[in-house]
Every structure is written in structure tokens, then in C-alpha cells.
Amino acid sequence: MSKTPRTVRLVVDTDAKNEADDQYAVVHALLSETLDVRGIVPAHFGDARSATSMADSRAEVELLLELLGRTGSVRVADGAPVALPDERTPVDSPGARLIVQEALADDGRPLFVAFLGPLTDMASALLLEPRIAERDLTVVWIGGPSYDGVWDGPKPEFNLSNDVHAANVVFGSGAELWQVPRSVYTRVGVGYAELEERVAPCGRIGRYLVDQLVGWNDEHHPRAIEHRSLGDSPAVGAVLNPQGAVWRRRVAPRFTEECTMTGGTDPGRTLLVCEEFDTRYLLEDFFAKLRRATAG
């Protein structure tokens, strides 16, 4: 394997303390040698669980970096603490400015921005600097409801519900957009037994990843459970291996205040929607990289 692989630039925007799967995606990105992680943007996740959700995500990102021994190795730039008030007004933040800076940089490498929560910071970046929609930039979003009447669980979809205005801004922009809807991201299932065998032995970070996942399930699930979907990981997997997914190009929809999809107003505005992902590759790649990083 080459010691100096070609890389693509990646910014990860994460509501890291919302649930228990962002952590796996963030660690996967940081351990992938073809991804030059230019920054991590802690994101809000509404106020239903916390009045300081963005700050909570910031603390979780810092903890992950510390457990990996990577403190100070990557820029952490706070995202917006709240959702957009409407589709015209950005919520300015260091995170949105980081996205603008990276998008405008004449780097010669493509830029991907992976969103594991709401699209607030991407929408703000586009509203602050519309020119970035024309750059070599791809937005990858874990979120939104399923298409074609596929039932994917209770409504509304969480990431969309935390900023519908932002979703409409990004879906209506000219930026290249890849969406991983709930029908796909809920199918990256791992069981506790597998996590104990494959992740927990991998140093302090491995033990933490498993314990926080089990703890979250115990606190929030109404019935006994011994599995979880690592639903944010396809955002990293899609950047690493776009052909590991089945994609369908669709006309970009709009979203109502109730988080339902309506027809798009511009038939020329399209996006790629993920319909299936190679989860064998995705999970095994993570397990192997984590084991390698914590060996010895």
C-alpha cells in the first residue's frame, strides 16, 4: 500500500452527541488515509434533548479526538447553535465559514462535506457565499424520508425535522448533492456481540464506542434491544467508495413544515439518492482500520 496515497478533502458536520452512531462515522473518517479531514463541524440537534446541543456535540468531538490520541490534529469549528429562521437568512458560524473557505480554495482536489445531522451549516454557507455551489463540492447528507412510498418508520425523519428550511435551501441550490435517506441508513445493523468482539478490544476508543452505544440504547429504547444501525457511516463510505452504493438520480423535492416531500419546482435540479449500500465493505473497513490503529 502506498505511504502517500492520493486524497480527497472532507469536512464532517456532525451532531455528535445526539445519538450513538455519529461517533463511529467520525472515527472511520479520521482513520481513512485517502480522506484529508480538513475540519469537523459540531452541529446542533434541536432543543428537545438539550438546550446546548451544539456545545454538547463539540464536547463529544473533542472527547473522540482525545481517545484517539488526535487532540489538535484536526480543526474543530463550531456550527450553528440553532436552525435557520427562514430560507433566506443564514446562521453564521465558524463551521459555515470553514465550509466556504474550503470550497473556495484552489486546491486541485475535490471537496466533500458529509452531514450526519441537519443541513444548517451547509445552507448557511450557501447563503453566505452562493459561488460555492459552482465549485468542485459534493454534499453528502444522511437524512430525509424515503422515496416511492417505502415505509421507514415514524414521521418525521429526525435530521430533516431539525432544520427543514436548511434542507430546502440545499436541495434547491446548484450544489452537487448525494442523499442517504432513512430507508438506507437504518440498515447498517450491528449487534452487541459483534461490537464486543470487533470494537471493544480496540483500546480506549473501542471500549468507549461500544459503551456509549449500549448506554444510549438503554436510556432511550422502550424495549430490550441488542443491536443498532451505524446509520451515519454511509456518509463516510460514500466518499471512500461511491460505487459501493446503488444510486438513482431524481428531481430534487421540497419539504413541507411537516417534513413531508413535495414535488420539486425545477425539473433541472437533480440529486443522487442512495438506494442501497454495501454494508459488508463499510463495516469491515471500519473494523480493520480501528484494529490497525490501536494495535500494539
ROBA-802351 format. One line per field, with one value per residue (C-alpha): residue number from 1; residue in one letter; x, y, z. Coordinates in pm, whole numbers, always signed. Example, Ala and Ser with C-alpha at 12.3 -4.5 7.8 and 13.67 -1.06 7.14 Angstrom:
<sites>
seq (1, 2)
type (A, S)
px (+1230, +1367)
py (-450, -106)
pz (+780, +714)
</sites>
This chain:
<sites>
seq (1, 2, 3, 4, 5, 6, 7, 8, 9, 10, 11, 12, 13, 14, 15, 16, 17, 18, 19, 20, 21, 22, 23, 24, 25, 26, 27, 28, 29, 30, 31, 32, 33, 34, 35, 36, 37, 38, 39, 40, 41, 42, 43, 44, 45, 46, 47, 48, 49, 50, 51, 52, 53, 54, 55, 56, 57, 58, 59, 60, 61, 62, 63, 64, 65, 66, 67, 68, 69, 70, 71, 72, 73, 74, 75, 76, 77, 78, 79, 80, 81, 82, 83, 84, 85, 86, 87, 88, 89, 90, 91, 92, 93, 94, 95, 96, 97, 98, 99, 100, 101, 102, 103, 104, 105, 106, 107, 108, 109, 110, 111, 112, 113, 114, 115, 116, 117, 118, 119, 120, 121, 122, 123, 124, 125, 126, 127, 128, 129, 130, 131, 132, 133, 134, 135, 136, 137, 138, 139, 140, 141, 142, 143, 144, 145, 146, 147, 148, 149, 150, 151, 152, 153, 154, 155, 156, 157, 158, 159, 160, 161, 162, 163, 164, 165, 166, 167, 168, 169, 170, 171, 172, 173, 174, 175, 176, 177, 178, 179, 180, 181, 182, 183, 184, 185, 186, 187, 188, 189, 190, 191, 192, 193, 194, 195, 196, 197, 198, 199, 200, 201, 202, 203, 204, 205, 206, 207, 208, 209, 210, 211, 212, 213, 214, 215, 216, 217, 218, 219, 220, 221, 222, 223, 224, 225, 226, 227, 228, 229, 230, 231, 232, 233, 234, 235, 236, 237, 238, 239, 240, 241, 242, 243, 244, 245, 246, 247, 248, 249, 250, 251, 252, 253, 254, 255, 256, 257, 258, 259, 260, 261, 262, 263, 264, 265, 266, 267, 268, 269, 270, 271, 272, 273, 274, 275, 276, 277, 278, 279, 280, 281, 282, 283, 284, 285, 286, 287, 288, 289, 290, 291, 292, 293, 294, 295, 296)
type (M, S, K, T, P, R, T, V, R, L, V, V, D, T, D, A, K, N, E, A, D, D, Q, Y, A, V, V, H, A, L, L, S, E, T, L, D, V, R, G, I, V, P, A, H, F, G, D, A, R, S, A, T, S, M, A, D, S, R, A, E, V, E, L, L, L, E, L, L, G, R, T, G, S, V, R, V, A, D, G, A, P, V, A, L, P, D, E, R, T, P, V, D, S, P, G, A, R, L, I, V, Q, E, A, L, A, D, D, G, R, P, L, F, V, A, F, L, G, P, L, T, D, M, A, S, A, L, L, L, E, P, R, I, A, E, R, D, L, T, V, V, W, I, G, G, P, S, Y, D, G, V, W, D, G, P, K, P, E, F, N, L, S, N, D, V, H, A, A, N, V, V, F, G, S, G, A, E, L, W, Q, V, P, R, S, V, Y, T, R, V, G, V, G, Y, A, E, L, E, E, R, V, A, P, C, G, R, I, G, R, Y, L, V, D, Q, L, V, G, W, N, D, E, H, H, P, R, A, I, E, H, R, S, L, G, D, S, P, A, V, G, A, V, L, N, P, Q, G, A, V, W, R, R, R, V, A, P, R, F, T, E, E, C, T, M, T, G, G, T, D, P, G, R, T, L, L, V, C, E, E, F, D, T, R, Y, L, L, E, D, F, F, A, K, L, R, R, A, T, A, G)
px (+0, +130, +256, +145, -197, -390, -652, -980, -1074, -1351, -1534, -1752, -2054, -2185, -2449, -2215, -2393, -2739, -2727, -2458, -2362, -2202, -1904, -1834, -1853, -1621, -1362, -1390, -1319, -1020, -869, -906, -581, -739, -950, -786, -1021, -1000, -1227, -1501, -1806, -2009, -2379, -2693, -2969, -3262, -3360, -3579, -3293, -3066, -3065, -2696, -2694, -2420, -2193, -2269, -2162, -1842, -1756, -1818, -1594, -1316, -1355, -1328, -1011, -863, -945, -783, -475, -555, -620, -519, -467, -777, -959, -1284, -1511, -1844, -2154, -2478, -2641, -2991, -3179, -3228, -3515, -3621, -3480, -3310, -3123, -2802, -2692, -2332, -2076, -1710, -1829, -2014, -1712, -1487, -1706, -1688, -1311, -1253, -1496, -1325, -972, -787, -664, -698, -872, -1248, -1419, -1686, -1890, -2058, -2361, -2459, -2732, -2924, -2811, -2798, -2430, -2437, -2738, -2573, -2253, -2452, -2642, -2323, -2135, -2353, -2048, -1954, -2241, -2035, -1718, -1592, -1804, -2028, -2268, -2342, -2641, -2764, -3128, -3469, -3761, -3771, -3897, -4170, -4390, -4137, -4227, -3920, -4051, -4238, -4257, -4086, -3733, -3511, -3230, -3476, -3702, -3419, -3397, -3649, -3554, -3191, -3290, -3492, -3202, -2955, -3196, -3282, -2923, -2691, -2454, -2399, -2597, -2595, -2870, -2880, -3246, -3377, -3469, -3094, -2924, -3131, -2991, -2628, -2703, -2452, -2523, -2379, -2198, -2019, -1928, -1784, -1567, -1464, -1466, -1443, -1091, -952, -810, -985, -1167, -1308, -1435, -1593, -1765, -1936, -2024, -2178, -2386, -2523, -2583, -2777, -2996, -3063, -3172, -3380, -3531, -3867, -3794, -3496, -3253, -2911, -2828, -2800, -2767, -2448, -2660, -2419, -2137, -2266, -2177, -1811, -1848, -1994, -1690, -1449, -1628, -1908, -1952, -2033, -2380, -2674, -2773, -3075, -3078, -3401, -3555, -3489, -3802, -3903, -4009, -4313, -4311, -4443, -4131, -4315, -4182, -4350, -4260, -3964, -4027, -3723, -3704, -3344, -3236, -3145, -2963, -2832, -3035, -2876, -3099, -2859, -2511, -2251, -2259, -2022, -1750, -1843, -1836, -1536, -1335, -1411, -1331, -998, -888, -978, -791, -486, -487, -499, -271, +38)
py (+0, +346, +552, +873, +798, +1046, +1212, +1394, +1671, +1608, +1821, +1629, +1811, +1607, +1629, +1400, +1389, +1337, +957, +689, +634, +966, +862, +562, +769, +1039, +782, +600, +923, +1006, +659, +659, +752, +866, +1123, +1451, +1564, +1941, +2003, +1874, +2094, +2017, +2063, +2131, +1871, +2082, +2157, +1858, +1678, +1968, +2345, +2337, +2070, +2218, +2264, +1906, +1791, +1996, +1824, +1482, +1559, +1672, +1352, +1134, +1314, +1270, +899, +854, +1047, +1307, +1618, +1922, +1720, +1848, +2178, +2185, +2476, +2525, +2510, +2698, +2657, +2679, +2614, +2869, +3111, +3103, +3013, +3349, +3407, +3220, +3141, +3249, +3036, +2931, +2599, +2762, +2981, +2673, +2518, +2838, +2859, +2501, +2528, +2839, +2706, +2636, +2304, +2085, +1814, +1763, +1864, +1654, +1779, +1497, +1589, +1347, +1574, +1880, +2076, +2409, +2479, +2390, +2610, +2892, +2854, +2869, +3176, +3347, +3268, +3140, +3091, +2772, +2589, +2607, +2467, +2106, +2038, +1744, +1749, +1404, +1401, +1133, +1232, +1276, +1039, +751, +767, +583, +515, +296, +287, +364, +434, +702, +1052, +1292, +1193, +1339, +1512, +1679, +1786, +1977, +2223, +2200, +2547, +2439, +2126, +2333, +2573, +2294, +2087, +2397, +2509, +2421, +2221, +1853, +1657, +1291, +1186, +873, +854, +674, +356, +305, +446, +233, -86, -66, -303, -439, -645, -607, -941, -831, -495, -665, -886, -640, -293, -312, -465, -173, +49, +323, +446, +100, +47, +392, +344, +28, +150, +477, +293, +41, +321, +527, +231, +150, +507, +574, +249, +145, -228, -460, -425, -566, -402, -66, +72, +272, +492, +782, +567, +552, +920, +830, +512, +704, +931, +639, +416, +578, +260, +72, +225, +197, +550, +689, +1042, +1218, +1560, +1739, +1761, +2028, +1963, +2091, +2220, +1876, +1718, +1552, +1561, +1757, +1782, +1995, +2316, +2284, +1964, +2050, +2040, +1682, +1488, +1136, +929, +622, +314, +53, +44, -233, -267, -565, -343, -48, -229, -449, -147, +28, -275, -332, +31, +59, -262, -146, +199, +61, -241, -270)
pz (+0, -89, +206, +36, -114, -319, -104, -128, +111, +361, +616, +861, +1007, +1300, +1570, +1758, +2094, +1951, +1940, +1932, +1568, +1467, +1675, +1453, +1135, +1271, +1380, +1046, +858, +1075, +1026, +645, +476, +148, +333, +424, +701, +674, +969, +1193, +1250, +1563, +1484, +1681, +1708, +1817, +2176, +2266, +2443, +2532, +2534, +2439, +2170, +1951, +2254, +2354, +2007, +2039, +2367, +2211, +1914, +2148, +2350, +2040, +1934, +2281, +2293, +1951, +2057, +1790, +2001, +1798, +1481, +1302, +1305, +1502, +1407, +1582, +1368, +1418, +1759, +1608, +1285, +1009, +1080, +713, +370, +317, +642, +728, +1080, +1055, +1237, +1223, +1080, +791, +724, +721, +452, +246, +289, +179, -112, -249, -203, -528, -402, -711, -511, -478, -156, +13, +306, +496, +706, +981, +1118, +995, +691, +877, +821, +451, +389, +580, +378, +53, +167, +283, -39, -327, -551, -369, -542, -861, -709, -707, -399, -312, -19, +132, +365, +599, +632, +485, +434, +191, -166, -359, -59, +122, +493, +700, +1048, +1238, +1098, +1089, +995, +1267, +1076, +842, +1127, +1294, +1002, +719, +591, +554, +362, +117, +65, -8, -220, -421, -471, -756, -535, -613, -354, -252, -13, +203, +320, +625, +435, +372, +680, +917, +761, +874, +1159, +1412, +1722, +2069, +2040, +1724, +1876, +2183, +1964, +1693, +1853, +2233, +2240, +2034, +2304, +2496, +2187, +2112, +2464, +2463, +2127, +2250, +2599, +2482, +2220, +2470, +2722, +2471, +2376, +2742, +2810, +2502, +2374, +2520, +2493, +2522, +2233, +2146, +1815, +1645, +1296, +1244, +1025, +981, +847, +486, +453, +502, +297, +5, -8, +26, -225, -428, -632, -314, -336, -571, -672, -854, -994, -904, -936, -609, -393, -147, +211, +398, +754, +849, +689, +403, +47, -228, -594, -687, -878, -1106, -1316, -1400, -1036, -952, -683, -634, -388, -234, -258, -120, +33, +58, +436, +437, +294, +512, +847, +774, +656, +984, +1198, +1021, +1039, +1408, +1490, +1295, +1457, +1810, +1771, +1989)
</sites>
